[in-house]
Structures are given as C-alpha cells and as structure tokens.
C-alpha cells in the first residue's frame, strides 16, 4: 500500500529505485507515492506499472510525472528488465 511504501521511503535505507503499481490499496495511488518521491527524495528513480490505459495517459499529463516511465501490463520479464535497465542508466 502507499502508506506502507512511505514508511520504507522515509527510512534511512538506501533505495535505488521505486517500482509501484499505480492502482493500490490503502487510499493512495502510485501517483501519490511518485509525487512524494519527487518532492522528498528526488534522487530516487521511479518506475510505475498499470494495466489501465487511462492511467498511462494521466501520468503523461502531470508535469511532475511526465518523465516517469510507466510500464503497461501485461509485461514480460524482459520488458521489466529493459525498463529497469533504462531507468537505472539514466
């Protein structure tokens, strides 16, 4: 859930990348988590996933999230690996 993700993200742990579904339980979306990351831990890389085309379009319309990669479901292991490699190399 988003609240559980924020507990981890607020910790002093080193986190290289946040990979989150856009639709989550717990009253927060992956967009909410991504906004928190952009505002509070901008050095972290982000990858969002969704099975809903509307959510992909919504990410592109949000100026703060326009550069965040959104992986469409269903995706293969190679799709995930390619997306992670691209984000980590940026």
Secondary structure, 3 states (H helix, E strand, C coil): CHHHHHHHHCCCCCCCEEEEECCCCCCCCHHHHHHHHHHHCCCCEEEEEECCHHHHHHHHHCCCCCCCEEEECCCCHHHHHHHHHHHHHC
